Every structure is written in C-alpha cells, then in structure tokens.
Amino acid sequence: MSNNLYIASMEPASGKIALVLGVMETLSRRIRNIGFFRPIIRSGDKPDNNIQLILSRYNHELSYENTYGYTHEEARNMTAGGQYNELLKNIVSKYKGLENQCPFVLCEGTDFTGVASAFEFDFNADVANNLGAPILAVVNGFGKSPAEVVDGVRVARESFGGHGCTLAATAVNRVTADQVDSIVEQITGLQDDGEPLYILPEEPTLAKPTVGEIARALNAKVLQGESNELNREVHDFKVAAMNLPNFLDYVVDGALVITPGDRSDIILGSVATAFSETYPNIAGILLTGGLTPEPQVQRLLEGAKRSPTPIIAVDTDTYTTAMNVSAVPAVITPDNERKIAAALGLFESRVDLEEFGNRITGFRSVRVTPIMFEYQLIERAKSNCQHIVLPEGDEERILRATEVLLRRKVCDLTLLGDEKEIQQKTAALGLNLEGANVVNPVHSEWLAAFAKTYYEMRKHKGISEEMAADAMTDVSYFGTMMVYQGK
C-alpha cells in the first residue's frame, strides 16, 4: 500500500481543507506521526494557515520549514526561467526529507490562486506522479447543477487519468443542500468502477469568515474580544451610514457592523443588541478611519462583561473597509475549534471511514497516542449513540462543549437550566446549539413524578415529601433521576 496521499482540487474555493482535516483525522487513528506537505504555498510574510492548522493539531514535532517546497512567487520565477524540471526535482527532494521522518505523508495541492489554473492542474498531477502518491480529487460543487457536477467528476477522473495519475477517490464538496439527493442519484453510474465517490454538502459555518479572520486579513487592532468571541462567524456586514433608530431596522443575526470610530451612538446601540431579546445578535463591530471611541464610551464598553461584543478597528475609510471585508475568504484557523468540529463532522458523516482508511493504508499502529485514544472514544460513542444530560446547562464551558459534540454528532444532549437564560447566553457567545434539548427542572412535567419516586426511595432515611420535592429542583438531582428513569 502507498505511504502517502495527494489531495488536489480542480478549481478555486473547493473547500479542500475540510477534506484535509477529515483525512488527517481518519489516518491519525491508524498511524502515528503523520507528515504534512505542501509543494507550493502562497507568497508573503505570513506562515501558511493550512500548515499551521495541521501541525498544531496533529504533529507538533514537525518543523514548519520542512513542510513545503516553494512559494508561488519562487515557483513562478523558476518556471518562467525554464527550470520547471528542477522545480519538481527540488520539491521531491524536500518531500523525501519529510518522508524519512514519517511513515505516512499527506500532501495538499495548490489553491489555484497564484498562477494560471491550467498550469496548476498540470503541476499537481506532475508532483503527485513524482511522489508516487495516489490522488484524492476534490470537485467544487458550489452553485452547480447536478449535470454540471457529474461532468465535473468525469472531467476530473479523465484529466488525472490522462496524466497517468492513480485516483484513490473523488470527493464533490460544497454541494447545495437541496441538490444532494439529485446528485447522488445521477452520479450512481460513475461508481461502478469501484472507486469511492463522496458527496459532501455545503456547510454554512465553513463558508463564513469570522471576526478574527477579518481582523487578521485587514491588520485590524482588537479593542475588545477574546479568542472565543473573535471566532463568531460573520454572516453579513452592515455599513452604518444613518442615524441609530433607522440603522437598527437593518441589523440582522451575525452581522458585522462597519462604522466610523467616532459614531458613539451606533457603537453603543450595536452593543445593546446583545442584551436585547427583541433584536438580533451581531457578530461584532468594525471601526473605521483610525478613530476610536471617546474615553467615556470606552469605559462603558469595558463594563459590558456579561456579553462582550468583539470590537476591532482599522485606519482605512468606511468605503474601502467595506470593500476589503467583502474580499476576505473564510478559512479554518488553528484556534477555531468550532469550524474544525464542523469540518470533521461533515467529513465523518459523508465518508465511510473504515473503507476509506483501508483503501489508503493497510496497516494499523499498535501504539496508542493521546490523540488516537480520543478518536477511539469518539468513534465508540458515535457507534453507540447515547443520550447525555448535562446539569450545568448555563455554564460557558458546557455550552461550548455541547456545540462541538453536536457538530461531531457524538451523542444526543439535554441541557438543564432556565431556557431563556441558556438561550441568551448561547446567543451572546455566538453559539449554535440546534439539536440540543433544554429542560428547566422547576417547570418540568416530570418534577412531581421524580419527587415522588425519590421520596419512595429515600423515605427510610428520613426524607420527607417536601424535602424530596425541593431536591428535585436541583439540576444534579434532577439529571440523575432522568438517567434513573431512562429519560
């Protein structure tokens, strides 16, 4: 079996990083010390985000400098100078150095952002062939009809096959949700050759940039907001160019409010939406013009600790800032556990992990690392889905963990606590707990029956009916009785 795999997309914005994460997660259950390699990364001073993401999560021991061949600019100059073969040879040499350190290396192809698309396809095929790596071809299904997706799969297979490449599997990513069934039906005929073909629907969470990603892309200064708050997805952006009462009519969930830094009315009104039950929750505020709120306003914002709204600032004018924001792509950063969980949940729900892993590699490590242990627990939990009740339903750490577990589809969840308080805290934290059940013990229809059962079980120890009823209003007692009663 091969000791490597090359993930290559056919066009830009295919979302192949979600496939990279899924493959790394799958193989990490079998293989220790997996390597990661990119033949070409974007030019610039910033480290490559995808390399940082994979190294931080799966292999802390690898050196960043050993995980890529060249930048786009370097590769372009060598190709223009007639040194294409030397470019390939040096990339293979760099890869071999990594291969000597790792029993398996996952390679991620180019992003179709630096040079001509035709060159990038040929380049990815040439690199994969020279590395002796089978290819996982990624087809972008976003905005395409079922017929166009089928054609895209056929073109991908024929193109890589025409270059002498070995196809391990094909994945159609970012398919519009209402097109999935139709595409699966039309694409069935292409699976007769035995090569796996996976259809992954569009995951809205992965397609939206976060406040933090926008801040990094625009070199913005963070005035307020910790890492968790900065990980809120931006679903829309609104430029505040009118008075507050009129502007409030345009506020929507997940909006990034863009306004000059001296518009205290807009700033305070936007922050107030986080405390209001009658207005949507915004993702954050972006201040323009190099202006910051007056000291009195800043002091007022610093006191709003219960629902901290991320606030970032840039020097550019409002129009330029809005244009810059609209051009920020969505990425999965190493610190964004929500997006990582969404990507892994998507991959694991649409790919036969056992079959995929067996096709890629035929051996299993006998050593169990901490990350392997965690994966085995998750795999066992998912194979025997249980219903878990969490008493501390209003605690931030529980709410954040709940979102991750729901995204990974690990278990069914019930949170105990006041529904309105949990809803407000969830909204303030920018979380999506769709699928979680919320029960308030005080108002539950089970309260009287639970109290009666508890009284019968403990009356011999001096518990009165009043004491039993009072105990059942405690979330820990109530949750324990839920388990006892099979609920």
N, C-alpha and C positions, 0 to 999 in steps of 0.2 A: 504494500500500500504506500501511497505517497506520504511524504512528511511535510507537505505544505499545501496551501490553497491560495488562489489569487481571486480576489473579488473585484470585478470590473463592471462598470456601468456603461450604458450605451449613449448616454446624453447627460446634460447637467441636471441638478436638482432631483436626482433619483432617490435620495434618502438612503444611500447605501451604508451610511454609518450605523443605521439601525440593524442592518444585516451583519455588519462587522461585530457589533456588540453581541448579537444573538449567537454568532458562530463562536466567538471567544468564550461566551458563557457555556455553550454546549461542550466545546472541546476541553474546557478547564475542568470538567467533571471527570475526564479520562486521562488528561496529560498534565504533568507538572512542568512549570517553567516554559510556557508558550512564548515564542518570539513574535514580534510585530514589525513589519517592514513596509515602507512606502518608497517606491522608486523615485518619485518626484513630489515635492511639496511646494506650496505657494511661496513666492519670493516675499521678502520682507523681514523685519526685525523680530516679529512675534514668533514664538515657538508654534509649531503646528498643533492645532487644537485636538485633532483626532489621535495623534501620537500621545499627547499628554493624557487624554482620556483613557486610552488603553493601558498605558504604563501605570497610571495612578491606581487603576482598578485591578489589573491582572499581573503586572510584573514590575515591581518597584526596583528590582535589581538591574534592569537593563539601562544602559546609558542612552540618553536621547540622541546623541551624535551617531550612534550605531544603528539607528532605526530608519534612516532614509539615505537615498543616493545623492540627489541633486535638488536644487531649487529650480523653479520654472525658468527663471532668467538664465541660469547656468546651462540648463539643458537646451534652451533656445539658441544660445550662443554657440554651443558645440555643434548642434545640428546645422546651423547656418554656415559654420566653418567646415562643413564636410566631415565631421567627426562623429557621425551617428553610431557607427560600429564601436568606436572607442567608448562612447557614452554607454552603450549596452554592456560592454565588457567590464567597465568600471562599476556599473550597478550590480552586475553578477558577483564581482569580487567583493563588494561591500556586503552583499547579501550572504555570501558564503561565510564571512566572518561571523555573522549573526547565527547562521545555521550550525556552526561549530559549538555554539553555546546552548542551543535549544533543540530539543527533539522534534519540535514542530514549529513552523513559522507561518503565520497568517499574513498575507500581503494585501494591501489595499491599493487599488489603481488610482489614476489621476482623476481630477474633479471636473475636467472639461471647462476650465476657467482661464487657463494660462495661454494656450496656443490653439491652433486650428483643430476642430473636432476630428477631422479625418486623420490627422497626424496622431492624435491621442489614441484613437482606436487601434491604429496600426502599432503604435508604440506599446500599448498594453498587451496586445497579442504577442508581440516580439519578446517582451520581457517575460511573460508567462511561459512561453516556449523555452527560452533560455534558462529559466529557473526550473524547468521540468515540473511546473505547477499546474494542476487541473484548475479550471475556472468556474467560479460561481458567477454567472452573468446576471446583472440586475437591469431590468427593463422598467423605465418610468411609465407608470400607468395613469399619472395625474391628468385629469381633464380629457382623457381619451375614450373613445367609444370601444365597445367590445371588439369590433372588427379591427380597429387600429391596434389594440393590444395584441390580438392574435398575430397580426402582421409583424408587430414589433418582436414578439417571441421568435417567429420564424426567421426574421432577418438576423437576430442575434445568434441563433444557432447556426444558420448558414454562413454568417460572416466569420465567426470564430472557427467553425469547422473548415472553412476555406483557407484559413491561415494555419491549419494543422494543429489547432489547439484541442485539448481534451476538456470536454464540458462535464463538470461534476453535477451541476444542477442549474436551473434557471429560476429566478425569482422575479415576479412582477410586483413592484412596490408602489405604494401611494394610490391604489385603485379607489375611485369614488365608491363610497359605501353601497349605494343603490345599484352599482354596476357589478358587484362581486359575483352574485349568483349567475348573471347572464354570461360573464366572462368565463366562469368555471365551466358552464355548460358548453360554450363554444370551443373551449380550449382542450376539452377532454381528448379529442382526437390526436393532439400533439403529445400525449403521454404514453402512447402505445409502444414507443421505443424503449421504455423502461427508465428513461432519465427523469429524475424528480423535477416537478414543476410546482412552484409555490406561489400562491396569490395572497398578498398582504394588503389589506385596506388602508386607506389614509387614516393616520392617527392625528387628529387636530392638535393635540398637545405638542407634537414634534414639529409641526409646521409653523408655530408661532414663536418669535423671538421673545426672550424675557427682558425685564427691565435691566438686569445686569448685563446681558449681551449687548443691548443698545448702548448702555453706559460705556462698555469696553470699546465698541466699534466707533463711538463718537468721542472717545477720550474724555468723557464727562467726569465731573467731580461729584462724588456721592456726598450729599449733605445730610441725608437721613436714610437709614435702612440697613439691616444686617443681611447676611448672605441669604437667609431663608426668604426675607421679604423681596430681595432683588431677583429671586427665582420665579416671581409671578409672571405668567405669560401675558403678553400684550396682544389682545385680540383686535384692537383698533387704536387709532390715535386721533385725538381731537385738538384742533388749534383753537385756543380761547381768544377770540378777537372781538368779543362783545361783552356787555355788562353781565354780572353774575346771574341775575334772575333769568335772563334769556339763555345764557350758556347752559344752565342746569337742565334745560329741556333736551339737550343733546348728549348728555352723559349716558354712557352705556357700560355694561359689565366688561371688565378687563381693558378699559380704555387707558391710554397714556395721554395725560393732559399736557399739552405743549403751550406754554405761556411765558411772556417776559417775566424776568425775576422781580420786577417792581410791581407786579399786579397782585397785591396782597389780598384783594377781595377774591380773586379766582383761586389763589392758593388756599386760603382758609376755607372757602366754600367747597373746594375739591376734597380737602382733608375731612371736612364734616360729613361727606357722604359715607365714610367708613363707619360712622357712628349712627347713621340713619337707617331705619328699617324701610323707608319709603323711597330710597334712591339706590341705584346700582353701586357695586363696589368697583372703584377704579383700580388699575394696576399700579399707577404711580404718577408722578408729576415731573415734567422736564422743563427746567427754567432756561430761558434763552437770553442772549445779549450780554452775557458776562455779568448779569445783575443777580444779586441775592437779596432775600427779604430783609427788611429792617430788623434791628436787634430785638425790638419788642415782639415782632412776629415770629422770629426765630425762637425766642424764649417760649412763646405759646406753643409752637410746634414740638419743641423738646418735651413739653409736658404731656403730650398726647401719646403716652407709652402703651395704653391699652390696645390701640390699633394703629401701629406705626405705618404710615404710608410712605413708600420709598420716594425720595426726592433727589433728583440729580440735576446738574447744571452744566451748561456749555457756553462758550463765548460767541458762537455764531448767532445771526439774527433768526427770527422765528421762521421765515420762509425757507431759508437754507437748511435750518434744523429739521423742519418737516420733510424736506426732500431727502435729507440724509437718513432720517428714521425709516422712511419708506423703502430704502435700499438695503437695510440691514437684514441679512439672511438669518434664518433660525439654525442654531447649532445645538449640539448636546455637549455641554461643558462638564469637566470632571466633578464640579461641585453641585451639579443639579441632579440629585437623586430621583426627583420626580420624573424627569424626562428619561433618565436611564431605566427606571422601573417601567415606564410606558413603552419604551422600545423593546425591552426584554419580554414584557407581557404580550406585545404584538407578535414578536417572533415565535415565542413558545406556544401561542395559541393557534398558529397557522402552519407550523412546521413539525413534521414527525421527527422529534429529536433523536430517538433511538435509531431510526432508519438513516437519518442524515449523518449522525455520528459514525455509524458502522460503514457508511459509504466513504466517508473521508478518511477514517483511520481504523485499523483493525486491532489495535491493542489498547489495553487499559492499565493505567498505572496502579501499582499495588500500594503506593504511598498515599496517604490521605492528608492533604494540606488543610488549613483552616477554611480556605475558600471552597475547597471540594466538599468539606463537611457541611458547610452552609448550603451548598447546592443540593446535596443529598437530602437534607432536611426539607428544603422547599419542594424537591421532586416528590418525596414521600407524602408531604402534606397535600400537594396538588392531586396525587393519585388517589387519595382517600379524603376528599374534601369534607371538612368538618365545620360546624357552626360554633364560632367562638364569641363569648360575651366579655366585653371589656368594661369593668365598673368605672374606671377613671375617664369617662367619656368627654369631659370638658378640659382635659389636660393637653397642652400643645404637643408633647412628645407622642401621646397616644393618637391624636388626630393625624399627625404627620405619618406615623407608622401605619395607621389604618389606610391612608391613601396609597402607600406603597404596596401593602398587602392586597388591596383591591385591584390595583393596576396589574399586579403579578398574578391575579386570580388564584391566590393561595388558599383562601378559605372564605366562608360566609361570616359576616361580622354584625354583631349588635353592640351598640354603644349605650351605656346607661347614663342618664342625666337629664337635665332640663332641655327640651327640644329647642326652644328659642335661643337659649344661651349657647348650645352647641352649634346651632346654625349661624349665629352671629360670629362666634369665634372662628368657625370654619371659613366664613366669608372674609373676615379680617385677615386671616392667614393666607388667603388666596388659594385654598384647597378645594378639591373636587371629590366629595365622598359619596358620589352617586352609587347606589347599590348597598350602602350601609343602612341597617335598621336602627332607629333610635327609640328607646323606651325610657320613659320617666317613671320610676317606681311609685312615686307618690300618686300619680294619676292612672296607673296601670289597672286594667281589668283583672289582672292576676293577683293583685295585692291582697284582697280578702282571703282568697283560697290559699295563697302562700302562707299568710299569717296563721290560718287555721292548721295547716299541715305542720308548720314549725311548732305551734303550741302543743299539738298531739305528740310530737317527737321529743319535746323538752319539758313537758309539764311535770314529769317525775323529778326534775331538777329544780323545781320551784319557779319555772317561768309562768307568768300569768298571761291571759289573753291580751291584756293591754301591752305588756312587755313584748309579746310576740309581734303584735301589730306595729309597734314602734321600731322593732328590729328590722322588719321587712321594708321600711322606708330607707334603710341604709343600703347604698348601692352594692356593697360587698356581700351582705346577707342576701339581698335580692338576686344578685347574679349567681350566687351559689345555689339558691333554690331553683333558679332557671335550669341549671345543669342537672340538679336532682330530679326535676320534673320532666326532663327530656325536651326542654324548650330551647 
